[in-house]
Amino acid sequence: MVSKKDLTEWGSAGMVFISGGMAGHYASLGMSPLQWAGAAAAVLGSVSVAVAVRVWPSQMKAKAASRD
């Protein structure tokens, strides 16, 4: 059975892969500096989501354990 956690982790990893692939594809076609900045922001944003998905549950568990 696939859990919600597995879906979010794989979905965020897919988002990083797709945004990086699209940025690379359009970079090979030629982009302006503004488009480069947008592509970099998209890739960094998707990496941030992937990190947040993996880190936040651990922090919430640690906070809950410290309260007990």
C-alpha positions as CSV (number, residue, x, y, z in Angstrom):
1,M,0.0,0.0,0.0
2,V,1.3,3.5,-0.8
3,S,1.1,5.9,2.0
4,K,0.6,9.7,1.9
5,K,4.2,10.2,3.0
6,D,5.5,8.1,0.1
7,L,3.4,10.1,-2.3
8,T,4.6,13.4,-1.1
9,E,8.3,12.4,-1.1
10,W,8.1,10.9,-4.6
11,G,6.0,13.8,-5.8
12,S,8.5,16.4,-4.5
13,A,11.4,14.4,-6.0
14,G,9.6,14.3,-9.3
15,M,9.0,18.1,-9.2
16,V,12.8,18.6,-8.7
17,F,13.5,16.3,-11.7
18,I,11.0,17.9,-14.0
19,S,11.9,21.5,-13.1
20,G,15.6,20.8,-13.6
21,G,14.9,19.0,-16.9
22,M,12.8,21.8,-18.2
23,A,15.4,24.4,-17.1
24,G,18.1,22.4,-18.9
25,H,16.0,22.0,-22.0
26,Y,15.2,25.7,-22.3
27,A,18.8,26.6,-21.4
28,S,20.0,24.5,-24.4
29,L,17.6,26.5,-26.6
30,G,19.0,29.8,-25.3
31,M,17.6,32.0,-22.5
32,S,17.9,35.6,-21.5
33,P,19.4,36.5,-18.1
34,L,15.9,37.1,-16.7
35,Q,14.8,33.6,-17.9
36,W,17.9,32.1,-16.3
37,A,16.9,33.8,-13.0
38,G,13.4,32.4,-13.3
39,A,14.7,28.9,-14.0
40,A,17.1,29.1,-11.1
41,A,14.3,30.2,-8.8
42,A,12.1,27.3,-10.0
43,V,14.7,24.7,-9.4
44,L,15.6,26.2,-6.0
45,G,12.0,26.4,-5.1
46,S,11.4,22.7,-5.9
47,V,14.5,21.7,-4.0
48,S,13.2,23.7,-1.0
49,V,9.8,21.8,-1.2
50,A,11.6,18.5,-1.4
51,V,13.7,19.3,1.7
52,A,10.7,20.6,3.6
53,V,8.8,17.5,2.9
54,R,11.5,15.4,4.4
55,V,12.6,17.6,7.3
56,W,9.3,18.9,8.8
57,P,7.9,15.6,9.9
58,S,11.1,14.9,11.8
59,Q,11.0,18.3,13.5
60,M,7.3,17.8,14.5
61,K,8.1,14.4,16.0
62,A,11.0,15.9,17.9
63,K,8.9,18.8,19.3
64,A,6.2,16.3,20.3
65,A,8.7,14.1,22.1
66,S,10.2,17.1,23.9
67,R,6.8,18.1,25.3
68,D,6.2,14.7,26.8
